[in-house]
Amino acid sequence: MSKNPFIPLKKANTIIIDGRVPTEIIGNLKKLKLNIIPTISCKDVASPISYHPDIVMHPVDHNTLIIAPNVFEYYEEKLYGLGINLIKGETKLGKAYPMDIAYNVGRMDGLAVHNFKYTDEKLKFYLKKQSLEFVHVNQGYTKCSMAIIDNKAFITADYVISKKIKNLGFDVLLIEPGYIELPGYDYGFIGGTCGNLSRDDILLTGKLDSHPDKEKILKFIKKYRKRPIWLSNKKIVDVGTVIGLYCQYSNSLY
């Protein structure tokens, strides 16, 4: 059983994804017969990350999302009647770092990873209710930095996160930073390029051909018997995590 809310318990039937992704990605998600909830811009944060799901929300557990008050009403409407519990966070997101990191918490089995000086207090409350061990790091974009492969395995380009979590007995692949598209910035983060469709399938936004650690990444995914699903033939892009949900109902949402 998955203890990481970023890995759905059942194959996801609903995907929350950056509302700006190309039609090629949307088309490939539709081929998988998935309901698509496109994000809206959170105009209070920097434009390049304003549509990123992991900036404005965090899956506390497999059927509960905590959402920034900036955009809460939109997702309340979109997820109405789908069996997902929604909680409005306390922290209103803002333009400059660290005013945009309150909900960007990384998760592993039994762990929450973040710069806890800036985590939304309501989110902290719900994480503590699960008796999670809090691992503090100075990096605020921790979910962006962590590509969740399995309950106890992830990929990151962040050395400090890698070292801290490895010391707790988790399997971490440390890769070179960069080589990931994020329009508006020099490069994006590996954690924002992907998401779990099920315990067996991982969605990736594009190809890794230009990444120097391509073979290592693919080998690590294969090690955990995961099947990569390529959503486009273009260079992999950071879209702020693809969040997969198993909803009670599957009304068409796109």
DOZA-355297 format. One line per field, with one value per atom (N, C-alpha, C): residue number from 1; residue in three letters; atom name; x, y, z. Coordinates in steps of 0.05 Angstrom, whole numbers, padded with zeros to 5 digits. Last residue first. Example, Ala and Ser with C-alpha at 12.3 -4.5 7.8 and 13.67 -1.06 7.14 Angstrom:
BEGIN
pos = (2_2_2_1_1_1)
code = (ser_ser_ser_ala_ala_ala)
site = (N_CA_C_N_CA_C)
x = (00257_00273_00258_00264_00246_00264)
y = (-00045_-00021_00001_-00114_-00090_-00066)
z = (00142_00143_00157_00156_00156_00156)
This chain:
BEGIN
pos = (254_254_254_253_253_253_252_252_252_251_251_251_250_250_250_249_249_249_248_248_248_247_247_247_246_246_246_245_245_245_244_244_244_243_243_243_242_242_242_241_241_241_240_240_240_239_239_239_238_238_238_237_237_237_236_236_236_235_235_235_234_234_234_233_233_233_232_232_232_231_231_231_230_230_230_229_229_229_228_228_228_227_227_227_226_226_226_225_225_225_224_224_224_223_223_223_222_222_222_221_221_221_220_220_220_219_219_219_218_218_218_217_217_217_216_216_216_215_215_215_214_214_214_213_213_213_212_212_212_211_211_211_210_210_210_209_209_209_208_208_208_207_207_207_206_206_206_205_205_205_204_204_204_203_203_203_202_202_202_201_201_201_200_200_200_199_199_199_198_198_198_197_197_197_196_196_196_195_195_195_194_194_194_193_193_193_192_192_192_191_191_191_190_190_190_189_189_189_188_188_188_187_187_187_186_186_186_185_185_185_184_184_184_183_183_183_182_182_182_181_181_181_180_180_180_179_179_179_178_178_178_177_177_177_176_176_176_175_175_175_174_174_174_173_173_173_172_172_172_171_171_171_170_170_170_169_169_169_168_168_168_167_167_167_166_166_166_165_165_165_164_164_164_163_163_163_162_162_162_161_161_161_160_160_160_159_159_159_158_158_158_157_157_157_156_156_156_155_155_155_154_154_154_153_153_153_152_152_152_151_151_151_150_150_150_149_149_149_148_148_148_147_147_147_146_146_146_145_145_145_144_144_144_143_143_143_142_142_142_141_141_141_140_140_140_139_139_139_138_138_138_137_137_137_136_136_136_135_135_135_134_134_134_133_133_133_132_132_132_131_131_131_130_130_130_129_129_129_128_128_128_127_127_127_126_126_126_125_125_125_124_124_124_123_123_123_122_122_122_121_121_121_120_120_120_119_119_119_118_118_118_117_117_117_116_116_116_115_115_115_114_114_114_113_113_113_112_112_112_111_111_111_110_110_110_109_109_109_108_108_108_107_107_107_106_106_106_105_105_105_104_104_104_103_103_103_102_102_102_101_101_101_100_100_100_99_99_99_98_98_98_97_97_97_96_96_96_95_95_95_94_94_94_93_93_93_92_92_92_91_91_91_90_90_90_89_89_89_88_88_88_87_87_87_86_86_86_85_85_85_84_84_84_83_83_83_82_82_82_81_81_81_80_80_80_79_79_79_78_78_78_77_77_77_76_76_76_75_75_75_74_74_74_73_73_73_72_72_72_71_71_71_70_70_70_69_69_69_68_68_68_67_67_67_66_66_66_65_65_65_64_64_64_63_63_63_62_62_62_61_61_61_60_60_60_59_59_59_58_58_58_57_57_57_56_56_56_55_55_55_54_54_54_53_53_53_52_52_52_51_51_51_50_50_50_49_49_49_48_48_48_47_47_47_46_46_46_45_45_45_44_44_44_43_43_43_42_42_42_41_41_41_40_40_40_39_39_39_38_38_38_37_37_37_36_36_36_35_35_35_34_34_34_33_33_33_32_32_32_31_31_31_30_30_30_29_29_29_28_28_28_27_27_27_26_26_26_25_25_25_24_24_24_23_23_23_22_22_22_21_21_21_20_20_20_19_19_19_18_18_18_17_17_17_16_16_16_15_15_15_14_14_14_13_13_13_12_12_12_11_11_11_10_10_10_9_9_9_8_8_8_7_7_7_6_6_6_5_5_5_4_4_4_3_3_3_2_2_2_1_1_1)
code = (tyr_tyr_tyr_leu_leu_leu_ser_ser_ser_asn_asn_asn_ser_ser_ser_tyr_tyr_tyr_gln_gln_gln_cys_cys_cys_tyr_tyr_tyr_leu_leu_leu_gly_gly_gly_ile_ile_ile_val_val_val_thr_thr_thr_gly_gly_gly_val_val_val_asp_asp_asp_val_val_val_ile_ile_ile_lys_lys_lys_lys_lys_lys_asn_asn_asn_ser_ser_ser_leu_leu_leu_trp_trp_trp_ile_ile_ile_pro_pro_pro_arg_arg_arg_lys_lys_lys_arg_arg_arg_tyr_tyr_tyr_lys_lys_lys_lys_lys_lys_ile_ile_ile_phe_phe_phe_lys_lys_lys_leu_leu_leu_ile_ile_ile_lys_lys_lys_glu_glu_glu_lys_lys_lys_asp_asp_asp_pro_pro_pro_his_his_his_ser_ser_ser_asp_asp_asp_leu_leu_leu_lys_lys_lys_gly_gly_gly_thr_thr_thr_leu_leu_leu_leu_leu_leu_ile_ile_ile_asp_asp_asp_asp_asp_asp_arg_arg_arg_ser_ser_ser_leu_leu_leu_asn_asn_asn_gly_gly_gly_cys_cys_cys_thr_thr_thr_gly_gly_gly_gly_gly_gly_ile_ile_ile_phe_phe_phe_gly_gly_gly_tyr_tyr_tyr_asp_asp_asp_tyr_tyr_tyr_gly_gly_gly_pro_pro_pro_leu_leu_leu_glu_glu_glu_ile_ile_ile_tyr_tyr_tyr_gly_gly_gly_pro_pro_pro_glu_glu_glu_ile_ile_ile_leu_leu_leu_leu_leu_leu_val_val_val_asp_asp_asp_phe_phe_phe_gly_gly_gly_leu_leu_leu_asn_asn_asn_lys_lys_lys_ile_ile_ile_lys_lys_lys_lys_lys_lys_ser_ser_ser_ile_ile_ile_val_val_val_tyr_tyr_tyr_asp_asp_asp_ala_ala_ala_thr_thr_thr_ile_ile_ile_phe_phe_phe_ala_ala_ala_lys_lys_lys_asn_asn_asn_asp_asp_asp_ile_ile_ile_ile_ile_ile_ala_ala_ala_met_met_met_ser_ser_ser_cys_cys_cys_lys_lys_lys_thr_thr_thr_tyr_tyr_tyr_gly_gly_gly_gln_gln_gln_asn_asn_asn_val_val_val_his_his_his_val_val_val_phe_phe_phe_glu_glu_glu_leu_leu_leu_ser_ser_ser_gln_gln_gln_lys_lys_lys_lys_lys_lys_leu_leu_leu_tyr_tyr_tyr_phe_phe_phe_lys_lys_lys_leu_leu_leu_lys_lys_lys_glu_glu_glu_asp_asp_asp_thr_thr_thr_tyr_tyr_tyr_lys_lys_lys_phe_phe_phe_asn_asn_asn_his_his_his_val_val_val_ala_ala_ala_leu_leu_leu_gly_gly_gly_asp_asp_asp_met_met_met_arg_arg_arg_gly_gly_gly_val_val_val_asn_asn_asn_tyr_tyr_tyr_ala_ala_ala_ile_ile_ile_asp_asp_asp_met_met_met_pro_pro_pro_tyr_tyr_tyr_ala_ala_ala_lys_lys_lys_gly_gly_gly_leu_leu_leu_lys_lys_lys_thr_thr_thr_glu_glu_glu_gly_gly_gly_lys_lys_lys_ile_ile_ile_leu_leu_leu_asn_asn_asn_ile_ile_ile_gly_gly_gly_leu_leu_leu_gly_gly_gly_tyr_tyr_tyr_leu_leu_leu_lys_lys_lys_glu_glu_glu_glu_glu_glu_tyr_tyr_tyr_tyr_tyr_tyr_glu_glu_glu_phe_phe_phe_val_val_val_asn_asn_asn_pro_pro_pro_ala_ala_ala_ile_ile_ile_ile_ile_ile_leu_leu_leu_thr_thr_thr_asn_asn_asn_his_his_his_asp_asp_asp_val_val_val_pro_pro_pro_his_his_his_met_met_met_val_val_val_ile_ile_ile_asp_asp_asp_pro_pro_pro_his_his_his_tyr_tyr_tyr_ser_ser_ser_ile_ile_ile_pro_pro_pro_ser_ser_ser_ala_ala_ala_val_val_val_asp_asp_asp_lys_lys_lys_cys_cys_cys_ser_ser_ser_ile_ile_ile_thr_thr_thr_pro_pro_pro_ile_ile_ile_ile_ile_ile_asn_asn_asn_leu_leu_leu_lys_lys_lys_leu_leu_leu_lys_lys_lys_lys_lys_lys_leu_leu_leu_asn_asn_asn_gly_gly_gly_ile_ile_ile_ile_ile_ile_glu_glu_glu_thr_thr_thr_pro_pro_pro_val_val_val_arg_arg_arg_gly_gly_gly_asp_asp_asp_ile_ile_ile_ile_ile_ile_ile_ile_ile_thr_thr_thr_asn_asn_asn_ala_ala_ala_lys_lys_lys_lys_lys_lys_leu_leu_leu_pro_pro_pro_ile_ile_ile_phe_phe_phe_pro_pro_pro_asn_asn_asn_lys_lys_lys_ser_ser_ser_met_met_met)
site = (N_CA_C_N_CA_C_N_CA_C_N_CA_C_N_CA_C_N_CA_C_N_CA_C_N_CA_C_N_CA_C_N_CA_C_N_CA_C_N_CA_C_N_CA_C_N_CA_C_N_CA_C_N_CA_C_N_CA_C_N_CA_C_N_CA_C_N_CA_C_N_CA_C_N_CA_C_N_CA_C_N_CA_C_N_CA_C_N_CA_C_N_CA_C_N_CA_C_N_CA_C_N_CA_C_N_CA_C_N_CA_C_N_CA_C_N_CA_C_N_CA_C_N_CA_C_N_CA_C_N_CA_C_N_CA_C_N_CA_C_N_CA_C_N_CA_C_N_CA_C_N_CA_C_N_CA_C_N_CA_C_N_CA_C_N_CA_C_N_CA_C_N_CA_C_N_CA_C_N_CA_C_N_CA_C_N_CA_C_N_CA_C_N_CA_C_N_CA_C_N_CA_C_N_CA_C_N_CA_C_N_CA_C_N_CA_C_N_CA_C_N_CA_C_N_CA_C_N_CA_C_N_CA_C_N_CA_C_N_CA_C_N_CA_C_N_CA_C_N_CA_C_N_CA_C_N_CA_C_N_CA_C_N_CA_C_N_CA_C_N_CA_C_N_CA_C_N_CA_C_N_CA_C_N_CA_C_N_CA_C_N_CA_C_N_CA_C_N_CA_C_N_CA_C_N_CA_C_N_CA_C_N_CA_C_N_CA_C_N_CA_C_N_CA_C_N_CA_C_N_CA_C_N_CA_C_N_CA_C_N_CA_C_N_CA_C_N_CA_C_N_CA_C_N_CA_C_N_CA_C_N_CA_C_N_CA_C_N_CA_C_N_CA_C_N_CA_C_N_CA_C_N_CA_C_N_CA_C_N_CA_C_N_CA_C_N_CA_C_N_CA_C_N_CA_C_N_CA_C_N_CA_C_N_CA_C_N_CA_C_N_CA_C_N_CA_C_N_CA_C_N_CA_C_N_CA_C_N_CA_C_N_CA_C_N_CA_C_N_CA_C_N_CA_C_N_CA_C_N_CA_C_N_CA_C_N_CA_C_N_CA_C_N_CA_C_N_CA_C_N_CA_C_N_CA_C_N_CA_C_N_CA_C_N_CA_C_N_CA_C_N_CA_C_N_CA_C_N_CA_C_N_CA_C_N_CA_C_N_CA_C_N_CA_C_N_CA_C_N_CA_C_N_CA_C_N_CA_C_N_CA_C_N_CA_C_N_CA_C_N_CA_C_N_CA_C_N_CA_C_N_CA_C_N_CA_C_N_CA_C_N_CA_C_N_CA_C_N_CA_C_N_CA_C_N_CA_C_N_CA_C_N_CA_C_N_CA_C_N_CA_C_N_CA_C_N_CA_C_N_CA_C_N_CA_C_N_CA_C_N_CA_C_N_CA_C_N_CA_C_N_CA_C_N_CA_C_N_CA_C_N_CA_C_N_CA_C_N_CA_C_N_CA_C_N_CA_C_N_CA_C_N_CA_C_N_CA_C_N_CA_C_N_CA_C_N_CA_C_N_CA_C_N_CA_C_N_CA_C_N_CA_C_N_CA_C_N_CA_C_N_CA_C_N_CA_C_N_CA_C_N_CA_C_N_CA_C_N_CA_C_N_CA_C_N_CA_C_N_CA_C_N_CA_C_N_CA_C_N_CA_C_N_CA_C_N_CA_C_N_CA_C_N_CA_C_N_CA_C_N_CA_C_N_CA_C_N_CA_C_N_CA_C_N_CA_C_N_CA_C_N_CA_C_N_CA_C_N_CA_C_N_CA_C_N_CA_C_N_CA_C_N_CA_C_N_CA_C_N_CA_C_N_CA_C_N_CA_C_N_CA_C_N_CA_C_N_CA_C_N_CA_C_N_CA_C_N_CA_C_N_CA_C_N_CA_C_N_CA_C_N_CA_C_N_CA_C_N_CA_C_N_CA_C_N_CA_C_N_CA_C_N_CA_C_N_CA_C_N_CA_C_N_CA_C_N_CA_C)
x = (-00254_-00238_-00253_-00281_-00274_-00259_-00330_-00311_-00306_-00332_-00345_-00324_-00323_-00305_-00321_-00319_-00334_-00316_-00279_-00302_-00318_-00211_-00236_-00259_-00147_-00168_-00193_-00100_-00120_-00139_-00036_-00055_-00074_-00004_-00016_-00039_00057_00031_00019_00098_00087_00060_00111_00103_00088_00131_00104_00093_00190_00180_00152_00199_00194_00182_00240_00225_00223_00231_00249_00232_00179_00197_00214_00142_00168_00188_00102_00109_00136_00094_00071_00076_00112_00122_00098_00114_00096_00104_00153_00151_00132_00136_00135_00133_00178_00158_00159_00212_00192_00170_00254_00229_00206_00290_00297_00272_00269_00266_00271_00286_00258_00252_00341_00330_00300_00347_00354_00342_00333_00316_00322_00375_00347_00329_00420_00417_00388_00409_00410_00408_00410_00387_00387_00446_00440_00416_00447_00470_00466_00391_00401_00425_00369_00390_00401_00329_00352_00375_00283_00308_00333_00219_00242_00267_00164_00179_00203_00136_00126_00141_00116_00137_00130_00084_00080_00104_00092_00101_00098_00060_00064_00072_00049_00066_00074_00015_00038_00058_-00002_-00009_00016_00018_-00009_-00020_00058_00051_00022_00097_00076_00069_00143_00131_00109_00173_00170_00153_00185_00163_00157_00231_00206_00182_00272_00263_00236_00263_00270_00258_00291_00271_00281_00331_00324_00303_00327_00349_00343_00258_00281_00303_00224_00225_00248_00206_00207_00205_00242_00223_00223_00271_00259_00241_00331_00302_00290_00385_00376_00346_00398_00395_00384_00443_00422_00421_00453_00463_00439_00425_00431_00442_00420_00428_00437_00371_00389_00395_00362_00361_00381_00327_00343_00340_00334_00319_00338_00358_00353_00337_00372_00349_00342_00411_00420_00398_00379_00395_00404_00363_00343_00357_00411_00394_00376_00429_00445_00428_00387_00397_00411_00386_00362_00371_00438_00431_00407_00436_00455_00446_00386_00393_00410_00365_00390_00400_00333_00336_00363_00286_00308_00309_00269_00264_00290_00238_00258_00250_00199_00224_00246_00155_00151_00177_00183_00170_00168_00192_00191_00178_00185_00177_00175_00231_00215_00210_00240_00239_00220_00236_00263_00263_00184_00195_00221_00184_00170_00180_00218_00226_00211_00235_00220_00226_00269_00240_00223_00325_00311_00281_00340_00338_00324_00301_00323_00319_00278_00281_00305_00232_00261_00264_00189_00195_00225_00154_00179_00184_00083_00106_00131_00033_00058_00082_-00010_-00002_00023_-00011_-00033_-00026_00028_00034_00014_-00001_00022_00029_-00038_-00048_-00025_-00003_-00021_-00030_00021_00037_00020_-00024_-00012_00005_-00030_-00051_-00041_00018_00013_-00009_00060_00034_00027_00130_00107_00082_00175_00156_00132_00207_00203_00181_00215_00191_00188_00229_00239_00216_00216_00211_00229_00186_00211_00206_00160_00153_00179_00155_00170_00156_00130_00135_00149_00155_00141_00149_00160_00169_00153_00149_00140_00154_00158_00165_00156_00116_00128_00134_00096_00114_00130_00067_00053_00071_00099_00085_00073_00128_00136_00119_00127_00113_00117_00158_00128_00112_00213_00200_00169_00205_00214_00221_00151_00180_00184_00092_00110_00138_00053_00062_00084_-00005_00021_00027_-00030_-00035_-00008_-00040_-00020_-00028_-00078_-00079_-00061_-00117_-00094_-00096_-00177_-00165_-00141_-00184_-00180_-00166_-00226_-00210_-00209_-00231_-00234_-00216_-00263_-00238_-00243_-00309_-00300_-00273_-00330_-00311_-00299_-00360_-00374_-00356_-00314_-00339_-00352_-00269_-00268_-00294_-00281_-00272_-00274_-00294_-00314_-00306_-00246_-00270_-00292_-00213_-00210_-00234_-00232_-00231_-00230_-00225_-00252_-00253_-00168_-00184_-00211_-00128_-00142_-00162_-00110_-00110_-00128_-00107_-00131_-00133_-00080_-00075_-00101_-00104_-00101_-00098_-00097_-00097_-00089_-00136_-00118_-00120_-00146_-00148_-00127_-00139_-00164_-00168_-00088_-00097_-00123_-00065_-00067_-00079_-00049_-00044_-00045_-00024_-00041_-00033_-00024_-00009_-00028_-00019_-00033_-00014_00012_-00014_-00028_00057_00060_00035_00041_00055_00062_00017_00001_00015_00034_00045_00028_00024_00004_00013_00067_00040_00018_00119_00109_00080_00127_00136_00125_00105_00092_00101_00105_00120_00107_00039_00066_00079_-00012_00004_00033_-00041_-00028_-00010_-00042_-00042_-00027_-00079_-00056_-00062_-00106_-00108_-00083_-00097_-00094_-00100_-00144_-00122_-00121_-00158_-00164_-00141_-00181_-00160_-00170_-00191_-00203_-00180_-00163_-00161_-00178_-00151_-00178_-00178_-00105_-00104_-00131_-00117_-00114_-00114_-00112_-00139_-00138_-00056_-00071_-00099_-00046_-00036_-00049_-00070_-00079_-00071_-00038_-00067_-00078_00011_00009_-00020_-00004_00007_00004_-00017_-00039_-00029_00025_00018_-00004_00002_00016_00007_-00023_-00010_00003_-00043_-00062_-00050_-00012_-00008_-00026_-00059_-00035_-00035_-00087_-00085_-00058_-00127_-00100_-00103_-00161_-00161_-00133_-00154_-00173_-00175_-00099_-00112_-00132_-00103_-00096_-00112_-00101_-00111_-00102_-00067_-00072_-00083_-00017_-00045_-00048_00033_00029_00001_00032_00038_00038_00024_00000_00006_00052_00059_00036_00042_00040_00048_00011_00027_00021_00017_00000_00017)
y = (00367_00384_00390_00332_00358_00376_00284_00297_00325_00247_00265_00278_00201_00209_00225_00195_00198_00207_00190_00172_00172_00193_00205_00185_00191_00172_00183_00235_00230_00208_00262_00242_00236_00319_00306_00287_00334_00324_00309_00390_00363_00358_00436_00438_00413_00427_00438_00439_00427_00429_00443_00383_00409_00408_00350_00349_00377_00365_00364_00365_00325_00348_00345_00287_00280_00303_00275_00290_00281_00239_00255_00273_00174_00199_00215_00136_00143_00171_00084_00112_00116_00039_00043_00072_00009_00030_00033_-00022_-00035_-00015_00002_00000_-00010_00002_-00013_-00017_00039_00010_-00007_00086_00081_00051_00077_00080_00075_00078_00054_00054_00130_00108_00082_00157_00162_00139_00138_00133_00136_00159_00130_00122_00216_00202_00172_00253_00230_00213_00294_00277_00252_00305_00304_00285_00304_00323_00323_00263_00260_00279_00256_00262_00262_00283_00265_00275_00300_00300_00282_00292_00313_00313_00228_00247_00266_00187_00205_00225_00120_00148_00164_00063_00081_00109_00033_00021_00041_00058_00047_00036_00113_00090_00080_00160_00153_00131_00209_00181_00177_00256_00250_00220_00309_00282_00279_00353_00343_00318_00371_00384_00373_00344_00337_00349_00370_00344_00336_00440_00419_00392_00483_00474_00452_00542_00514_00507_00597_00583_00554_00618_00613_00598_00624_00646_00643_00556_00582_00605_00506_00521_00550_00444_00469_00480_00418_00416_00443_00424_00407_00402_00425_00436_00416_00384_00404_00415_00313_00340_00360_00273_00279_00307_00220_00248_00253_00179_00183_00213_00145_00171_00171_00109_00106_00132_00118_00119_00117_00123_00096_00095_00172_00160_00133_00187_00180_00167_00203_00179_00169_00252_00231_00204_00283_00280_00256_00279_00268_00264_00302_00275_00263_00354_00337_00308_00370_00369_00351_00367_00350_00348_00362_00377_00359_00335_00348_00363_00270_00299_00309_00218_00230_00260_00167_00191_00200_00118_00125_00150_00095_00101_00108_00092_00101_00109_00118_00097_00108_00167_00142_00120_00234_00211_00186_00281_00264_00238_00340_00311_00298_00395_00383_00352_00408_00413_00398_00398_00380_00384_00442_00414_00395_00498_00484_00454_00513_00517_00502_00489_00491_00493_00476_00505_00509_00427_00434_00464_00381_00409_00412_00332_00336_00364_00305_00329_00331_00245_00257_00282_00244_00244_00256_00237_00229_00226_00260_00235_00224_00309_00289_00261_00336_00326_00305_00350_00332_00320_00385_00360_00340_00427_00414_00386_00443_00430_00415_00467_00443_00428_00510_00490_00464_00538_00527_00506_00528_00537_00523_00537_00519_00531_00565_00578_00561_00534_00562_00575_00486_00489_00516_00469_00490_00498_00397_00425_00443_00335_00349_00377_00284_00309_00325_00212_00237_00260_00164_00172_00198_00161_00144_00152_00231_00203_00187_00294_00272_00246_00366_00339_00317_00421_00402_00376_00475_00459_00439_00513_00487_00467_00559_00549_00521_00588_00560_00546_00643_00625_00595_00674_00677_00659_00677_00651_00653_00697_00675_00687_00742_00736_00712_00742_00742_00731_00697_00723_00720_00663_00664_00691_00661_00672_00675_00607_00625_00635_00571_00597_00617_00530_00537_00565_00495_00521_00526_00430_00447_00472_00381_00405_00421_00313_00333_00357_00285_00295_00317_00269_00253_00261_00300_00279_00263_00345_00319_00297_00392_00387_00360_00408_00381_00375_00459_00438_00410_00488_00484_00460_00486_00477_00471_00511_00482_00470_00564_00551_00521_00575_00574_00559_00579_00557_00554_00613_00600_00579_00636_00652_00640_00597_00613_00630_00534_00563_00578_00473_00491_00520_00405_00431_00452_00349_00369_00394_00281_00307_00326_00228_00241_00268_00212_00204_00217_00272_00243_00237_00322_00314_00284_00348_00326_00316_00418_00395_00372_00476_00455_00433_00514_00523_00501_00489_00515_00522_00444_00440_00466_00465_00453_00452_00525_00500_00489_00574_00553_00526_00606_00614_00592_00604_00582_00586_00649_00623_00599_00694_00683_00655_00690_00696_00681_00699_00689_00695_00718_00730_00720_00691_00715_00729_00630_00644_00669_00608_00624_00634_00542_00570_00584_00475_00495_00523_00429_00447_00468_00366_00391_00410_00314_00333_00358_00245_00271_00291_00199_00213_00239_00163_00165_00178_00167_00150_00150_00206_00178_00158_00250_00242_00213_00253_00247_00238_00267_00241_00233_00318_00296_00269_00346_00342_00319_00344_00332_00326_00373_00345_00331_00424_00406_00377_00442_00441_00420_00473_00452_00450_00510_00520_00498_00489_00497_00507_00435_00463_00469_00387_00394_00424_00333_00362_00370_00280_00292_00322_00220_00249_00260_00169_00175_00205_00128_00154_00156_00065_00080_00106_00073_00060_00076_00106_00078_00061_00148_00140_00111_00181_00156_00146_00225_00230_00205_00205_00215_00223_00146_00172_00182_00096_00114_00142_00044_00068_00086_-00024_00000_00025)
z = (-00377_-00395_-00421_-00347_-00334_-00353_-00343_-00361_-00351_-00282_-00301_-00319_-00248_-00270_-00290_-00176_-00201_-00223_-00140_-00138_-00164_-00164_-00155_-00156_-00153_-00159_-00147_-00183_-00163_-00172_-00195_-00201_-00178_-00216_-00192_-00201_-00239_-00249_-00226_-00223_-00215_-00229_-00253_-00225_-00215_-00302_-00301_-00273_-00336_-00309_-00309_-00391_-00381_-00353_-00440_-00415_-00402_-00509_-00486_-00460_-00542_-00539_-00514_-00545_-00557_-00555_-00485_-00510_-00520_-00446_-00454_-00478_-00436_-00447_-00458_-00381_-00402_-00411_-00353_-00361_-00384_-00305_-00334_-00339_-00254_-00263_-00293_-00225_-00242_-00250_-00201_-00185_-00202_-00243_-00218_-00201_-00278_-00284_-00259_-00254_-00258_-00262_-00260_-00233_-00234_-00315_-00300_-00272_-00326_-00337_-00322_-00300_-00292_-00301_-00328_-00299_-00290_-00379_-00375_-00345_-00369_-00381_-00374_-00351_-00334_-00344_-00388_-00386_-00369_-00430_-00402_-00400_-00479_-00475_-00446_-00475_-00493_-00488_-00447_-00431_-00448_-00466_-00469_-00454_-00422_-00447_-00446_-00375_-00394_-00421_-00354_-00357_-00380_-00307_-00329_-00330_-00289_-00284_-00309_-00262_-00285_-00276_-00216_-00237_-00259_-00184_-00171_-00191_-00228_-00211_-00197_-00244_-00253_-00236_-00215_-00216_-00224_-00253_-00234_-00237_-00274_-00275_-00253_-00268_-00295_-00297_-00218_-00231_-00259_-00204_-00191_-00204_-00232_-00241_-00229_-00248_-00229_-00238_-00300_-00281_-00264_-00317_-00319_-00297_-00319_-00333_-00337_-00332_-00315_-00330_-00373_-00354_-00335_-00379_-00392_-00371_-00365_-00349_-00359_-00383_-00391_-00369_-00360_-00358_-00365_-00352_-00374_-00375_-00279_-00306_-00326_-00239_-00243_-00271_-00244_-00249_-00251_-00190_-00218_-00220_-00145_-00148_-00177_-00123_-00146_-00149_-00063_-00077_-00100_-00017_-00042_-00058_00054_00029_00005_00104_00093_00067_00121_00135_00123_00086_00113_00130_00044_00041_00069_00063_00061_00058_00063_00087_00086_00009_00032_00056_-00021_-00026_-00002_00000_00003_00000_-00017_00012_00017_-00074_-00058_-00029_-00119_-00095_-00077_-00159_-00166_-00142_-00149_-00144_-00154_-00144_-00159_-00153_-00095_-00111_-00125_-00053_-00074_-00090_-00023_-00010_-00031_-00057_-00030_-00016_-00120_-00103_-00075_-00144_-00160_-00146_-00147_-00131_-00149_-00152_-00170_-00156_-00119_-00115_-00135_-00126_-00127_-00126_-00117_-00144_-00147_-00062_-00080_-00108_-00045_-00041_-00059_-00048_-00069_-00067_-00007_-00003_-00024_00026_00000_00005_00076_00070_00043_00110_00092_00086_00159_00151_00132_00161_00154_00143_00207_00192_00187_00203_00212_00194_00216_00197_00211_00240_00254_00235_00218_00207_00219_00243_00250_00240_00216_00243_00252_00171_00168_00195_00193_00181_00177_00210_00229_00218_00162_00183_00203_00138_00126_00147_00173_00172_00159_00163_00189_00189_00107_00117_00143_00118_00112_00123_00133_00115_00107_00163_00173_00157_00139_00155_00168_00079_00097_00115_00078_00071_00087_00077_00073_00064_00116_00102_00101_00117_00119_00105_00107_00135_00139_00045_00064_00092_00027_00025_00045_-00003_00014_00007_00000_-00011_00008_-00007_00012_-00003_-00020_-00037_-00021_00006_00001_-00014_00010_00034_00031_-00026_-00021_00000_-00036_-00055_-00050_-00004_-00001_-00020_00000_00004_00007_-00068_-00050_-00023_-00084_-00080_-00062_-00086_-00109_-00104_-00044_-00054_-00075_-00017_-00031_-00042_00046_00019_00006_00088_00077_00049_00103_00116_00101_00056_00072_00084_00057_00049_00068_00034_00058_00048_00007_00002_00028_-00010_00011_00006_-00065_-00055_-00034_-00091_-00068_-00058_-00130_-00139_-00115_-00118_-00124_-00132_-00144_-00130_-00138_-00169_-00156_-00141_-00188_-00207_-00195_-00142_-00163_-00181_-00115_-00101_-00122_-00150_-00147_-00132_-00144_-00171_-00168_-00090_-00101_-00128_-00082_-00071_-00085_-00095_-00118_-00108_-00047_-00072_-00093_-00007_-00009_-00035_-00030_-00023_-00026_-00004_-00027_-00017_00007_00020_-00002_-00008_-00018_00000_00001_00014_00002_-00011_-00020_-00007_00006_-00021_-00030_00040_00038_00010_00023_00051_00053_-00033_-00025_00003_-00039_-00029_-00022_-00082_-00068_-00058_-00109_-00097_-00081_-00128_-00115_-00099_-00155_-00129_-00115_-00203_-00181_-00155_-00233_-00223_-00200_-00255_-00261_-00248_-00240_-00231_-00236_-00253_-00236_-00228_-00286_-00295_-00279_-00253_-00276_-00285_-00182_-00206_-00230_-00152_-00152_-00179_-00159_-00138_-00137_-00196_-00205_-00184_-00213_-00187_-00191_-00268_-00258_-00230_-00260_-00269_-00257_-00287_-00266_-00278_-00312_-00318_-00296_-00302_-00289_-00294_-00340_-00337_-00324_-00337_-00333_-00328_-00384_-00358_-00359_-00425_-00414_-00386_-00451_-00428_-00413_-00487_-00497_-00474_-00455_-00463_-00474_-00453_-00428_-00434_-00505_-00495_-00469_-00508_-00525_-00515_-00472_-00466_-00482_-00501_-00474_-00467_-00547_-00549_-00523_-00529_-00537_-00540_-00472_-00501_-00506_-00411_-00425_-00454_-00379_-00403_-00420_-00332_-00352_-00378_-00302_-00311_-00335_-00277_-00292_-00300_-00246_-00244_-00257_-00269_-00268_-00265_-00254_-00256_-00252_-00243_-00265_-00270_-00224_-00224_-00247_-00196_-00220_-00221_-00125_-00149_-00172_-00095_-00086_-00108_-00127_-00122_-00113_-00098_-00113_-00107_-00066_-00094_-00111_-00015_-00030_-00058_00005_-00006_-00022_00018_00040_00031_-00017_-00019_00005_00000_00000_00000)
